[in-house]
């Protein structure tokens, strides 16, 4: 892959990821707020295993808490590393590309973790439209983050060989 093609592909994917991660953070924040608002009344009638998780989500199933929390963590880390990655990719030299490669790999791993919980939530039962949107965005983000990480790592190998 030529140096310019890798740079433009990584830049476009990072810009796309900034917007997608922002939407993921917005939906996950809404879900956390909705769970906190309704957890006091709803969790008081539950049996002890369901009371272990401090936030009860009336909008999904028992995997919803993990999906929401891990998607919020992956969204915040991914949003931040995508913004910093744009700056690093624009410079396109060896130290900046190594930093972008490491941060994109961390974002990819956190997004894969959140997507795994989202797939488990899909497997358990049907959820509401907001949670389905969050699950779909996590699946799409795994693909775009994977391609972005690959483009940056290819750019690192091209810059090292030059």
Backbone as a printed PyTorch tensor [residue, N CA C, xyz], in Angstrom:
tensor([[[  0.8530,  -1.1640,   0.0000],
         [  0.0000,   0.0000,   0.0000],
         [  0.9020,   1.2300,   0.0000]],

        [[  0.6070,   2.1430,  -0.8880],
         [  1.4080,   3.3600,  -0.9620],
         [  1.1790,   4.2140,   0.2740]],

        [[  2.1430,   5.0660,   0.5470],
         [  2.0920,   5.8730,   1.7610],
         [  0.8800,   6.7960,   1.7710]],

        [[  0.5550,   7.3970,   0.6390],
         [ -0.5780,   8.3180,   0.5790],
         [ -1.9110,   7.6220,   0.7450]],

        [[ -2.0160,   6.4020,   0.1890],
         [ -3.2730,   5.6610,   0.3060],
         [ -3.5270,   5.2430,   1.7470]],

        [[ -2.4860,   4.8010,   2.4370],
         [ -2.6480,   4.4170,   3.8360],
         [ -2.9940,   5.5980,   4.7140]],

        [[ -2.3820,   6.7220,   4.4170],
         [ -2.6430,   7.9290,   5.2060],
         [ -4.0750,   8.3990,   5.0130]],

        [[ -4.5500,   8.4130,   3.7650],
         [ -5.9160,   8.8880,   3.5240],
         [ -6.9510,   7.9000,   4.0530]],

        [[ -6.6750,   6.5950,   3.9320],
         [ -7.6170,   5.6020,   4.4600],
         [ -7.7050,   5.6930,   5.9800]],

        [[ -6.5570,   5.8030,   6.6240],
         [ -6.5630,   5.9150,   8.0820],
         [ -7.2430,   7.1950,   8.5310]],

        [[ -7.0120,   8.2950,   7.8250],
         [ -7.6200,   9.5680,   8.1980],
         [ -9.1390,   9.5160,   8.0660]],

        [[ -9.6300,   8.9770,   6.9400],
         [-11.0830,   8.8910,   6.7260],
         [-11.7300,   7.9760,   7.7640]],

        [[-11.1040,   6.8380,   8.0450],
         [-11.6580,   5.9230,   9.0390],
         [-11.6260,   6.5160,  10.4400]],

        [[-10.6020,   7.2830,  10.7620],
         [-10.5490,   7.9260,  12.0820],
         [-11.6290,   8.9840,  12.2250]],

        [[-11.8850,   9.7510,  11.1680],
         [-12.9550,  10.7530,  11.2220],
         [-14.3110,  10.0650,  11.3690]],

        [[-14.5250,   8.9750,  10.6270],
         [-15.7680,   8.2180,  10.7610],
         [-15.9170,   7.6530,  12.1660]],

        [[-14.8370,   7.1520,  12.7260],
         [-14.8800,   6.5870,  14.0740],
         [-15.1680,   7.6440,  15.1370]],

        [[-14.6940,   8.8710,  14.9300],
         [-14.9990,   9.9440,  15.8880],
         [-16.5080,  10.1320,  15.9820]],

        [[-17.1760,  10.1880,  14.8390],
         [-18.6280,  10.3830,  14.8530],
         [-19.3590,   9.1710,  15.4250]],

        [[-18.9320,   7.9660,  15.0440],
         [-19.5960,   6.7680,  15.5510],
         [-19.3910,   6.5910,  17.0530]],

        [[-18.1860,   6.8420,  17.5250],
         [-17.9400,   6.7350,  18.9690],
         [-18.7260,   7.7910,  19.7460]],

        [[-18.8960,   8.9660,  19.1640],
         [-19.7070,   9.9940,  19.8340],
         [-21.1500,   9.5300,  19.9940]],

        [[-21.6900,   8.9030,  18.9560],
         [-23.0670,   8.3900,  19.0440],
         [-23.1530,   7.2660,  20.0710]],

        [[-22.1520,   6.3980,  20.1160],
         [-22.1340,   5.3070,  21.1010],
         [-22.0900,   5.8750,  22.5180]],

        [[-21.2520,   6.8830,  22.7350],
         [-21.1710,   7.4990,  24.0700],
         [-22.5000,   8.1550,  24.4260]],

        [[-23.1500,   8.7940,  23.4700],
         [-24.4380,   9.4480,  23.7420],
         [-25.5090,   8.4390,  24.1240]],

        [[-25.6150,   7.3540,  23.3770],
         [-26.6390,   6.3480,  23.6740],
         [-26.3310,   5.6360,  24.9880]],

        [[-25.0720,   5.2930,  25.2160],
         [-24.7080,   4.6100,  26.4640],
         [-24.9070,   5.5230,  27.6680]],

        [[-24.6260,   6.8110,  27.5200],
         [-24.8700,   7.7610,  28.6180],
         [-26.3500,   7.8730,  28.9170]],

        [[-27.1650,   7.9070,  27.8700],
         [-28.6100,   7.9460,  28.0790],
         [-29.0640,   6.6870,  28.8240]],

        [[-28.5380,   5.5220,  28.4250],
         [-28.9480,   4.2710,  29.0590],
         [-28.5200,   4.2140,  30.5180]],

        [[-27.3240,   4.7150,  30.8310],
         [-26.8840,   4.7680,  32.2300],
         [-27.7970,   5.6840,  33.0310]],

        [[-28.1160,   6.8430,  32.4810],
         [-29.0050,   7.7770,  33.1740],
         [-30.3910,   7.1730,  33.3700]],

        [[-30.9000,   6.5020,  32.3380],
         [-32.2170,   5.8660,  32.4400],
         [-32.1950,   4.7510,  33.4890]],

        [[-31.0960,   4.0070,  33.5460],
         [-30.9860,   2.9440,  34.5400],
         [-30.8740,   3.4780,  35.9500]],

        [[-30.1380,   4.5690,  36.1350],
         [-29.9890,   5.1570,  37.4720],
         [-31.3030,   5.7330,  37.9520]],

        [[-32.0240,   6.3870,  37.0510],
         [-33.3030,   6.9950,  37.4310],
         [-34.3190,   5.9520,  37.8770]],

        [[-34.3440,   4.8110,  37.2140],
         [-35.3570,   3.8180,  37.5400],
         [-34.8870,   2.6880,  38.4250]],

        [[-33.6460,   2.6990,  38.8510],
         [-33.1330,   1.5430,  39.5920],
         [-33.6380,   1.4810,  41.0300]],

        [[-33.9100,   2.6060,  41.6610],
         [-34.3280,   2.5700,  43.0640],
         [-35.6760,   1.8800,  43.2230]],

        [[-36.6290,   2.2210,  42.3800],
         [-37.9570,   1.6050,  42.5090],
         [-37.9740,   0.1720,  41.9910]],

        [[-37.3060,  -0.0510,  40.8630],
         [-37.3970,  -1.3480,  40.2070],
         [-36.5730,  -2.4230,  40.9270]],

        [[-35.4000,  -2.0830,  41.4260],
         [-34.5210,  -3.0880,  42.0250],
         [-34.9460,  -3.4900,  43.4260]],

        [[-35.8410,  -2.7520,  44.0490],
         [-36.2470,  -3.0930,  45.4090],
         [-37.0550,  -4.3820,  45.4690]],

        [[-37.6650,  -4.8010,  44.3720],
         [-38.4720,  -6.0210,  44.3670],
         [-37.7110,  -7.2220,  43.8140]],

        [[-36.4600,  -7.0530,  43.4230],
         [-35.6960,  -8.1350,  42.8270],
         [-35.0720,  -9.0260,  43.8950]],

        [[-34.7380, -10.2370,  43.4950],
         [-34.0640, -11.1820,  44.3690],
         [-32.5600, -10.8790,  44.3970]],

        [[-31.8240, -11.3850,  45.3780],
         [-30.4100, -11.0210,  45.5660],
         [-29.4880, -11.1560,  44.3600]],

        [[-29.5560, -12.1490,  43.4790],
         [-28.5900, -12.1530,  42.3690],
         [-28.7210, -10.9200,  41.4680]],

        [[-29.9210, -10.4380,  41.2720],
         [-30.1060,  -9.2730,  40.4140],
         [-29.7420,  -7.9810,  41.1360]],

        [[-29.6640,  -8.0000,  42.4470],
         [-29.3040,  -6.8040,  43.2010],
         [-27.7960,  -6.5780,  43.2660]],

        [[-27.0140,  -7.5260,  42.7610],
         [-25.5560,  -7.3980,  42.8210],
         [-25.0880,  -6.2320,  41.9710]],

        [[-25.6190,  -6.0890,  40.7610],
         [-25.2360,  -4.9830,  39.8930],
         [-25.9440,  -3.7320,  40.3960]],

        [[-25.2290,  -2.6480,  40.6480],
         [-25.8340,  -1.4840,  41.3030],
         [-26.8680,  -0.7380,  40.4700]],

        [[-26.8270,  -0.9050,  39.1540],
         [-27.7910,  -0.2210,  38.3020],
         [-28.6680,  -1.2750,  37.6500]],

        [[-29.9740,  -1.1610,  37.8480],
         [-30.9210,  -2.0770,  37.2260],
         [-31.4650,  -1.4210,  35.9720]],

        [[-31.4100,  -2.1180,  34.8620],
         [-31.8790,  -1.5770,  33.5930],
         [-33.2350,  -2.1790,  33.2460]],

        [[-34.2710,  -1.3690,  33.3190],
         [-35.5970,  -1.8900,  32.9850],
         [-35.8200,  -2.0030,  31.4770]],

        [[-34.8530,  -1.6160,  30.6490],
         [-35.0460,  -1.5710,  29.2070],
         [-34.4440,  -2.7510,  28.4650]],

        [[-33.8470,  -3.6870,  29.1370],
         [-33.2120,  -4.8000,  28.4410],
         [-33.2890,  -6.0780,  29.2400]],

        [[-32.2250,  -6.8490,  29.1730],
         [-32.1560,  -8.0830,  29.9410],
         [-30.9830,  -7.9910,  30.9190]],

        [[-30.5720,  -9.1050,  31.4800],
         [-29.5290,  -9.0570,  32.5000],
         [-28.1390,  -8.7500,  31.9370]],

        [[-27.9540,  -8.8380,  30.6410],
         [-26.6650,  -8.4890,  30.0370],
         [-26.5690,  -7.0040,  29.6930]],

        [[-27.6550,  -6.2740,  29.8370],
         [-27.6820,  -4.8670,  29.4410],
         [-26.7050,  -4.0280,  30.2490]],

        [[-26.5600,  -4.2940,  31.5250],
         [-25.6450,  -3.5220,  32.3510],
         [-24.2110,  -3.6160,  31.8720]],

        [[-23.8030,  -4.8130,  31.4980],
         [-22.4380,  -4.9910,  31.0050],
         [-22.2440,  -4.3220,  29.6530]],

        [[-23.2340,  -4.4460,  28.7850],
         [-23.1370,  -3.8260,  27.4640],
         [-23.0250,  -2.3170,  27.5910]],

        [[-23.8660,  -1.7350,  28.4110],
         [-23.8920,  -0.2820,  28.5430],
         [-22.6000,   0.2340,  29.1650]],

        [[-22.1430,  -0.3870,  30.2340],
         [-20.9300,   0.0890,  30.9020],
         [-19.7040,  -0.0740,  30.0100]],

        [[-19.5500,  -1.2440,  29.3880],
         [-18.3750,  -1.4550,  28.5400],
         [-18.4420,  -0.6490,  27.2450]],

        [[-19.6420,  -0.4060,  26.7260],
         [-19.7310,   0.4450,  25.5390],
         [-19.4420,   1.8980,  25.8930]],

        [[-19.7890,   2.3200,  27.0980],
         [-19.4390,   3.6720,  27.5340],
         [-17.9220,   3.8230,  27.6780]],

        [[-17.2780,   2.8290,  28.2660],
         [-15.8120,   2.8680,  28.4000],
         [-15.1520,   2.8290,  27.0210]],

        [[-15.5970,   1.9070,  26.1630],
         [-15.0160,   1.8010,  24.8210],
         [-15.2930,   3.0590,  24.0020]],

        [[-16.4580,   3.6650,  24.1900],
         [-16.7830,   4.8780,  23.4520],
         [-15.9190,   6.0560,  23.8500]],

        [[-15.7120,   6.2350,  25.1400],
         [-14.8840,   7.3540,  25.6080],
         [-13.4260,   7.1600,  25.1830]],

        [[-12.9070,   5.9610,  25.3580],
         [-11.5200,   5.6940,  24.9600],
         [-11.3780,   5.7900,  23.4410]],

        [[-12.3320,   5.2360,  22.7070],
         [-12.2670,   5.2810,  21.2510],
         [-12.4010,   6.6870,  20.7000]],

        [[-13.2770,   7.4820,  21.2730],
         [-13.4350,   8.8730,  20.8370],
         [-12.1410,   9.6460,  21.0590]],

        [[-11.5640,   9.4830,  22.2390],
         [-10.3290,  10.2020,  22.5600],
         [ -9.1690,   9.7460,  21.6790]],

        [[ -9.0040,   8.4460,  21.5180],
         [ -7.8860,   7.9600,  20.7110],
         [ -8.0810,   8.2480,  19.2310]],

        [[ -9.3180,   8.3500,  18.7720],
         [ -9.5500,   8.7030,  17.3710],
         [ -9.1830,  10.1610,  17.1130]],

        [[ -9.5290,  11.0350,  18.0390],
         [ -9.1500,  12.4430,  17.8760],
         [ -7.6270,  12.5890,  17.9170]],

        [[ -6.9890,  11.9280,  18.8650],
         [ -5.5320,  11.9850,  18.9240],
         [ -4.8910,  11.2800,  17.7340]],

        [[ -5.5270,  10.2230,  17.2470],
         [ -5.0150,   9.5110,  16.0860],
         [ -5.0590,  10.3450,  14.8200]],

        [[ -6.0780,  11.2020,  14.6930],
         [ -6.1390,  12.1030,  13.5410],
         [ -4.9160,  13.0090,  13.5340]],

        [[ -4.5870,  13.5490,  14.6890],
         [ -3.4050,  14.3980,  14.7980],
         [ -2.1260,  13.6180,  14.4650]],

        [[ -2.0270,  12.3950,  14.9420],
         [ -0.8370,  11.5900,  14.6800],
         [ -0.7260,  11.1680,  13.2180]],

        [[ -1.8650,  10.8450,  12.5960],
         [ -1.8440,  10.4110,  11.2030],
         [ -1.5290,  11.5820,  10.2770]],

        [[ -1.9760,  12.7780,  10.6130],
         [ -1.6660,  13.9430,   9.7900],
         [ -0.1620,  14.1880,   9.7520]],

        [[  0.5220,  13.9620,  10.8690],
         [  1.9840,  14.1590,  10.9110],
         [  2.7220,  13.0680,  10.1520]],

        [[  2.2690,  11.8300,  10.2310],
         [  2.7360,  10.6700,   9.4640],
         [  4.2510,  10.4710,   9.5390]],

        [[  4.7770,  10.4410,  10.7470],
         [  6.1630,  10.0570,  10.9430],
         [  6.1970,   8.8950,  11.9360]],

        [[  7.3410,   8.3040,  12.1100],
         [  7.4510,   7.0630,  12.8700],
         [  6.9760,   7.1640,  14.3260]],

        [[  7.3980,   8.1640,  15.1100],
         [  6.9230,   8.2090,  16.5010],
         [  5.4060,   8.4230,  16.6180]],

        [[  4.8610,   9.2860,  15.7620],
         [  3.4210,   9.5400,  15.8220],
         [  2.6170,   8.3380,  15.3500]],

        [[  3.1080,   7.6290,  14.3430],
         [  2.3910,   6.4480,  13.8820],
         [  2.4520,   5.3100,  14.8960]],

        [[  3.5440,   5.1900,  15.6260],
         [  3.6040,   4.1730,  16.6820],
         [  2.6030,   4.4870,  17.8000]],

        [[  2.4790,   5.7570,  18.1430],
         [  1.4910,   6.1450,  19.1600],
         [  0.0760,   5.8850,  18.6590]],

        [[ -0.1910,   6.2180,  17.3850],
         [ -1.5200,   5.9680,  16.8230],
         [ -1.8130,   4.4780,  16.7290]],

        [[ -0.8090,   3.6840,  16.4050],
         [ -1.0030,   2.2340,  16.3020],
         [ -1.3290,   1.6240,  17.6600]],

        [[ -0.6280,   2.0430,  18.6930],
         [ -0.8880,   1.4990,  20.0330],
         [ -2.2700,   1.9040,  20.5340]],

        [[ -2.6270,   3.1750,  20.3460],
         [ -3.9280,   3.6230,  20.8350],
         [ -5.0750,   3.0230,  20.0270]],

        [[ -4.8850,   2.8280,  18.7270],
         [ -5.9560,   2.2140,  17.9420],
         [ -6.1350,   0.7500,  18.2960]],

        [[ -5.0430,   0.0810,  18.6650],
         [ -5.1590,  -1.3110,  19.0890],
         [ -5.9090,  -1.4270,  20.4170]],

        [[ -5.6480,  -0.5180,  21.3410],
         [ -6.3770,  -0.5090,  22.6160],
         [ -7.8560,  -0.2320,  22.3850]],

        [[ -8.1640,   0.7250,  21.5140],
         [ -9.5640,   1.0230,  21.1910],
         [-10.2510,  -0.1720,  20.5420]],

        [[ -9.5340,  -0.8550,  19.6590],
         [-10.1000,  -2.0390,  19.0070],
         [-10.4190,  -3.1170,  20.0280]],

        [[ -9.5170,  -3.3690,  20.9610],
         [ -9.7450,  -4.4230,  21.9520],
         [-10.9100,  -4.0860,  22.8750]],

        [[-11.0230,  -2.8290,  23.2980],
         [-12.1610,  -2.4440,  24.1410],
         [-13.4780,  -2.5110,  23.3720]],

        [[-13.4440,  -2.1370,  22.1020],
         [-14.6610,  -2.2060,  21.2860],
         [-15.0550,  -3.6530,  21.0360]],

        [[-14.0770,  -4.5320,  20.8440],
         [-14.3880,  -5.9570,  20.6910],
         [-15.0050,  -6.5320,  21.9640]],

        [[-14.5230,  -6.0990,  23.1130],
         [-15.0960,  -6.5510,  24.3790],
         [-16.5460,  -6.0990,  24.5130]],

        [[-16.8010,  -4.8380,  24.2060],
         [-18.1740,  -4.3310,  24.2750],
         [-19.0620,  -5.0240,  23.2470]],

        [[-18.5250,  -5.2850,  22.0580],
         [-19.3140,  -5.9800,  21.0440],
         [-19.6220,  -7.4130,  21.4600]],

        [[-18.6990,  -8.0580,  22.1450],
         [-18.9620,  -9.4070,  22.6360],
         [-20.1250,  -9.4430,  23.6140]],

        [[-20.1670,  -8.4720,  24.5220],
         [-21.3130,  -8.3920,  25.4340],
         [-22.5910,  -8.0380,  24.6860]],

        [[-22.4840,  -7.2130,  23.6450],
         [-23.6710,  -6.8690,  22.8480],
         [-24.1930,  -8.0960,  22.1130]],

        [[-23.3080,  -8.9200,  21.6000],
         [-23.7410, -10.1540,  20.9330],
         [-24.4000, -11.1070,  21.9270]],

        [[-23.8910, -11.1450,  23.1450],
         [-24.5210, -11.9830,  24.1760],
         [-25.9080, -11.4510,  24.5250]],

        [[-26.0350, -10.1260,  24.5780],
         [-27.3460,  -9.5330,  24.8520],
         [-28.3260,  -9.8420,  23.7300]],

        [[-27.8660,  -9.8160,  22.4990],
         [-28.7170, -10.1750,  21.3690],
         [-29.1310, -11.6350,  21.4720]],

        [[-28.2050, -12.4870,  21.8970],
         [-28.4780, -13.9160,  22.0000],
         [-29.4930, -14.2250,  23.0990]],

        [[-29.4660, -13.4440,  24.1820],
         [-30.3690, -13.7360,  25.3030],
         [-31.8180, -13.4390,  24.9370]],

        [[-32.0940, -12.2270,  24.4790],
         [-33.4760, -11.8880,  24.1410],
         [-33.5370, -10.5960,  23.3470]],

        [[-34.7260, -10.2640,  22.9180],
         [-35.0150,  -9.0590,  22.1570],
         [-34.9200,  -7.8390,  23.0720]],

        [[-34.3440,  -6.7380,  22.5570],
         [-34.2130,  -5.5210,  23.3500],
         [-34.9100,  -4.3670,  22.6460]],

        [[-34.9500,  -3.2210,  23.3010],
         [-35.5850,  -2.0380,  22.7450],
         [-34.7800,  -1.4420,  21.6020]],

        [[-35.3740,  -0.4560,  20.9420],
         [-34.7450,   0.1160,  19.7480],
         [-33.4620,   0.8760,  20.0670]],

        [[-33.4000,   1.5490,  21.2190],
         [-32.1740,   2.2660,  21.5700],
         [-31.0180,   1.3050,  21.8220]],

        [[-31.2920,   0.2190,  22.4860],
         [-30.2350,  -0.7640,  22.7330],
         [-29.8480,  -1.4940,  21.4480]],

        [[-30.8070,  -1.7490,  20.5500],
         [-30.4650,  -2.3570,  19.2710],
         [-29.5720,  -1.4330,  18.4660]],

        [[-29.8330,  -0.1310,  18.5360],
         [-28.9790,   0.8350,  17.8530],
         [-27.5660,   0.7940,  18.4240]],

        [[-27.4560,   0.7240,  19.7320],
         [-26.1510,   0.6300,  20.3790],
         [-25.4210,  -0.6420,  19.9620]],

        [[-26.1320,  -1.7610,  19.9080],
         [-25.5220,  -3.0300,  19.5130],
         [-25.0430,  -2.9840,  18.0670]],

        [[-25.8490,  -2.4320,  17.1810],
         [-25.4780,  -2.3450,  15.7670],
         [-24.2760,  -1.4260,  15.5870]],

        [[-24.2650,  -0.3010,  16.2910],
         [-23.1330,   0.6130,  16.1870],
         [-21.8450,  -0.0210,  16.7060]],

        [[-21.9370,  -0.8220,  17.7500],
         [-20.7440,  -1.5100,  18.2500],
         [-20.2100,  -2.5140,  17.2350]],

        [[-21.1000,  -3.1920,  16.5480],
         [-20.6720,  -4.1500,  15.5270],
         [-20.0270,  -3.4150,  14.3540]],

        [[-20.6280,  -2.3080,  13.9160],
         [-20.0560,  -1.5150,  12.8250],
         [-18.7140,  -0.9290,  13.2410]],

        [[-18.6290,  -0.4270,  14.4750],
         [-17.3790,   0.1560,  14.9660],
         [-16.2540,  -0.8660,  15.0340]],

        [[-16.5740,  -2.1070,  15.3380],
         [-15.5170,  -3.1300,  15.3520],
         [-14.8980,  -3.2750,  13.9760]],

        [[-15.7180,  -3.2500,  12.9370],
         [-15.1960,  -3.3530,  11.5800],
         [-14.3850,  -2.1420,  11.1690]],

        [[-14.9110,  -0.9520,  11.4230],
         [-14.1780,   0.2520,  11.0160],
         [-12.9020,   0.4240,  11.8330]],

        [[-12.9550,   0.0870,  13.1120],
         [-11.7470,   0.1990,  13.9370],
         [-10.7120,  -0.8400,  13.5260]],

        [[-11.1490,  -2.0130,  13.1000],
         [-10.2190,  -3.0330,  12.6220],
         [ -9.5020,  -2.5590,  11.3590]],

        [[-10.2480,  -2.0020,  10.4080],
         [ -9.6250,  -1.4930,   9.1820],
         [ -8.7140,  -0.3090,   9.4710]],

        [[ -9.1170,   0.5420,  10.3940],
         [ -8.2930,   1.6900,  10.7600],
         [ -6.9910,   1.2360,  11.4180]],

        [[ -7.0820,   0.2760,  12.3070],
         [ -5.8850,  -0.2590,  12.9590],
         [ -4.9650,  -0.9100,  11.9360]],

        [[ -5.5440,  -1.6360,  10.9920],
         [ -4.7290,  -2.2690,   9.9470],
         [ -4.0430,  -1.2180,   9.0750]],

        [[ -4.7670,  -0.1620,   8.6970],
         [ -4.1720,   0.8880,   7.8640],
         [ -3.0300,   1.5970,   8.5890]],

        [[ -3.2050,   1.8420,   9.8790],
         [ -2.1420,   2.5010,  10.6400],
         [ -0.9400,   1.5810,  10.7990]],

        [[ -1.1720,   0.2920,  11.0680],
         [ -0.0520,  -0.6390,  11.2100],
         [  0.6930,  -0.8330,   9.8790]],

        [[ -0.0200,  -0.8210,   8.7590],
         [  0.6390,  -0.8900,   7.4650],
         [  1.4530,   0.3800,   7.2300]],

        [[  0.9060,   1.5220,   7.6560],
         [  1.6430,   2.7780,   7.5480],
         [  2.9030,   2.7640,   8.3840]],

        [[  2.8510,   2.1420,   9.5600],
         [  4.0460,   2.0370,  10.4060],
         [  5.1190,   1.2210,   9.6980]],

        [[  4.7330,   0.1210,   9.0850],
         [  5.7290,  -0.7110,   8.4010],
         [  6.2780,   0.0020,   7.1610]],

        [[  5.4650,   0.7990,   6.4770],
         [  5.9470,   1.5560,   5.3230],
         [  6.8970,   2.6670,   5.7340]],

        [[  6.6000,   3.3420,   6.8210],
         [  7.4530,   4.4430,   7.2630],
         [  8.7790,   3.9000,   7.7860]],

        [[  8.7490,   2.7400,   8.4730],
         [  9.9850,   2.1500,   8.9740],
         [ 10.8950,   1.7080,   7.8350]],

        [[ 10.3140,   1.2390,   6.7250],
         [ 11.1420,   0.7400,   5.6290],
         [ 11.6940,   1.8630,   4.7640]],

        [[ 11.1110,   3.0650,   4.8440],
         [ 11.6010,   4.1920,   4.0310],
         [ 12.8680,   4.8020,   4.5500]]])
